[in-house]
Amino acid sequence: MTTREIDNELELLQGTLDLLILQTLAFGHAHGHAIARSIERRSEEVLQVGHGSLYPALQRLLKQGLIVAEDGISENNRKARFYRLTAKGRKKLFAETSKWQRFSDAVARILAPLAEESK
């Protein structure tokens, strides 16, 4: 994943894309392009998901049994592979979301100036 501008490039921790895909699929099944677009839209275009990152991540999640895939027809009447979350994927999403929240809260505490330090 990258930002649109090289100056604002974001490095994501390993597993973050997987978590974002699982969260996107929690809303229902979707094909790859729709998953990428949802992540981009929900991040207000800060996160851009390239095919070179998305499809290996989807394959990894399939292999782990966190998602399943089935062929279908997209809204543009094209053949597409649709992915959906499994029960195992929902459990993983819950566990990883909790870990991520604890992590981001800890980072926010470190980045926020303490009352004594700001005097």
C-alpha positions in Angstrom: 0.0 0.0 0.0 1.2 3.5 -0.8 0.0 7.0 -0.6 -0.7 9.0 -3.8 2.3 11.2 -3.1 5.7 9.8 -2.5 6.4 12.4 0.1 3.6 11.1 2.2 4.4 7.4 1.8 3.1 5.3 4.7 4.8 2.1 5.8 2.3 -0.3 7.2 3.1 -2.9 9.8 3.1 -6.4 8.6 -0.4 -7.9 8.7 -2.1 -4.5 8.5 -3.4 -5.1 4.9 -4.7 -8.5 6.0 -6.6 -6.8 8.8 -8.0 -4.1 6.5 -9.2 -6.8 4.0 -10.9 -8.8 6.8 -12.6 -5.6 8.1 -13.8 -4.8 4.6 -15.2 -8.3 4.2 -17.0 -8.1 7.5 -19.6 -5.9 5.6 -20.2 -8.7 3.1 -18.7 -10.4 0.1 -16.7 -8.4 -2.4 -14.3 -8.9 -5.4 -10.7 -7.7 -5.3 -11.3 -4.3 -7.0 -14.2 -3.5 -4.6 -12.1 -4.4 -1.6 -9.2 -2.1 -2.7 -11.6 0.7 -3.5 -13.4 0.4 -0.1 -10.1 0.6 1.7 -9.1 3.6 -0.3 -12.5 5.4 0.1 -12.7 4.6 3.9 -9.2 6.0 4.4 -10.1 9.1 2.5 -7.7 8.1 -0.2 -4.7 8.0 2.1 -4.2 4.3 1.6 -3.9 3.0 -1.9 -4.0 -0.7 -2.4 -2.1 -2.0 -5.5 -2.8 -5.3 -7.2 0.7 -6.4 -6.3 -0.2 -6.2 -2.6 -3.8 -7.1 -2.7 -3.9 -10.4 -4.5 -1.0 -12.0 -2.6 -2.8 -10.9 0.7 -6.0 -12.5 -0.5 -4.2 -15.7 -1.4 -2.5 -15.7 2.1 -5.9 -15.2 3.7 -7.5 -18.0 1.6 -4.6 -20.4 2.5 -5.2 -19.6 6.2 -8.9 -20.3 5.9 -9.8 -16.8 7.0 -11.7 -16.1 3.8 -13.3 -18.2 1.0 -13.7 -17.4 -2.7 -16.3 -18.1 -5.3 -16.6 -17.0 -8.9 -19.4 -14.7 -9.9 -20.4 -11.7 -12.1 -19.4 -8.2 -11.0 -21.7 -5.2 -11.2 -20.1 -4.5 -14.6 -21.2 -7.9 -15.9 -17.6 -9.2 -15.8 -16.4 -12.5 -14.4 -15.0 -11.8 -10.9 -13.8 -13.7 -7.9 -15.8 -12.8 -4.8 -14.3 -13.2 -1.3 -16.1 -13.6 2.0 -15.1 -13.9 5.6 -15.3 -17.3 7.3 -16.1 -17.9 11.0 -12.4 -18.4 11.6 -11.8 -15.0 9.8 -14.3 -13.3 12.1 -12.5 -14.6 15.2 -9.2 -13.4 13.8 -10.6 -10.0 12.9 -11.9 -9.5 16.4 -8.6 -10.6 18.0 -6.4 -8.6 15.6 -8.6 -5.5 15.9 -8.3 -5.6 19.7 -4.5 -5.9 19.4 -4.4 -3.1 16.9 -6.5 -0.8 19.1 -4.2 -1.4 22.1 -1.1 -0.7 19.9 -2.5 2.5 18.4 -3.7 3.7 21.8 -0.1 3.1 23.2 1.4 5.0 20.3 -1.0 7.9 20.7 -0.1 8.2 24.4 3.6 8.4 23.5 3.0 11.0 20.7 0.7 13.2 22.9 2.7 15.6 25.0 2.5 15.2 28.7 1.1 18.1 30.7 4.5 18.5 32.6 6.5 18.4 29.3 4.5 21.1 27.7 5.3 23.7 30.5 
